[in-house]
Amino acid sequence: MKISNLGAALLALGIVVASPQFTPILQGQSQSQAPSAQQDEQKSQTFVGKIVKAKNGQYALLTDAQAGKGAFLDDQEKAKQFEGKMVKVTGVLEAARSLIHVSNIEPA
């Protein structure tokens, strides 16, 4: 009987000692989910630049040719129609992926 009480006491002690170690992990996960929630709430913006075909074959909006800055476009079919042209792109920028979720493309 004393052995089973000792086992239960060790198990309880192990749970108490180990539980603080899990708390930071859970806090870290909840913090990492916050940016994606913020991205969903972003509003449409207008971007001006030139539609180019990147080396990987995807169309992108080049907003600063000297610095080589721009973003990929999620609507490749719309972008293809404007290849090599200056355009205004309306959409939501997903900065983490350098991707614009396109709602409209029109000549600049």
C-alpha positions in Angstrom: 0.0 0.0 0.0 2.9 2.4 0.8 4.4 1.6 -2.6 1.2 2.7 -4.5 1.0 5.9 -2.5 4.7 6.6 -3.2 4.0 6.0 -7.0 1.0 8.3 -6.9 3.1 11.0 -5.1 5.9 10.7 -7.6 3.4 11.0 -10.5 1.8 14.1 -9.0 5.2 15.6 -8.4 6.2 15.0 -12.0 3.1 16.6 -13.3 3.6 19.7 -11.0 7.2 20.1 -12.0 6.6 19.5 -15.8 3.5 21.8 -16.1 5.4 25.1 -16.0 7.6 23.9 -18.9 4.5 23.7 -21.2 3.1 27.1 -20.4 5.7 29.1 -22.5 5.1 26.9 -25.5 1.3 27.5 -25.4 1.9 31.2 -25.0 4.2 31.2 -28.0 1.7 29.5 -30.2 -1.1 31.9 -29.3 1.3 34.9 -30.1 2.3 33.4 -33.5 -1.4 33.2 -34.5 -2.0 36.9 -34.0 -0.2 38.1 -37.2 -2.3 35.9 -39.5 -5.5 37.2 -37.8 -4.3 40.7 -38.5 -3.6 39.8 -42.2 -7.3 38.7 -42.6 -8.4 42.1 -41.5 -6.2 44.2 -43.8 -7.9 46.5 -46.3 -7.4 46.8 -50.1 -4.6 49.0 -51.2 -3.6 50.3 -54.6 -0.1 49.5 -55.9 1.5 51.0 -59.0 4.2 49.3 -61.0 5.2 47.2 -63.9 4.0 43.6 -64.5 7.0 41.4 -65.0 7.5 37.6 -65.4 9.9 36.5 -62.7 12.6 33.8 -63.2 10.4 31.3 -61.6 7.7 31.9 -64.2 5.3 33.7 -62.0 4.0 37.2 -62.7 4.9 39.9 -60.2 4.4 43.7 -59.8 7.7 45.5 -59.8 7.2 48.6 -57.8 10.9 49.8 -57.6 13.0 48.7 -60.5 16.3 50.1 -59.1 15.9 48.3 -55.8 14.3 45.2 -57.4 11.3 45.5 -55.0 7.9 44.1 -55.8 5.4 41.4 -54.9 4.0 38.3 -56.6 0.4 38.4 -57.8 -2.1 35.7 -56.9 -4.2 36.1 -60.0 -1.7 35.0 -62.7 -4.3 35.1 -65.5 -5.1 38.8 -65.0 -1.5 39.6 -64.6 -0.6 37.8 -67.9 -2.7 40.3 -69.9 -0.6 43.2 -68.7 2.9 41.7 -69.0 5.5 44.5 -69.5 3.0 47.3 -68.9 2.6 49.9 -66.1 -0.5 49.1 -64.1 -2.5 49.9 -60.9 -3.2 46.8 -58.9 -5.8 46.9 -56.2 -5.6 44.1 -53.6 -4.5 43.1 -50.2 -0.8 42.7 -49.5 0.3 39.6 -47.6 3.7 41.0 -46.6 5.0 37.7 -45.1 4.8 36.0 -48.5 5.3 39.1 -50.7 2.0 38.3 -52.3 -0.8 40.6 -53.4 -4.3 39.1 -53.4 -5.5 40.8 -56.5 -9.0 42.2 -56.8 -8.4 44.4 -59.9 -5.7 45.3 -62.4 -6.0 48.3 -64.7 -3.5 50.3 -66.9 -1.7 53.1 -65.1 
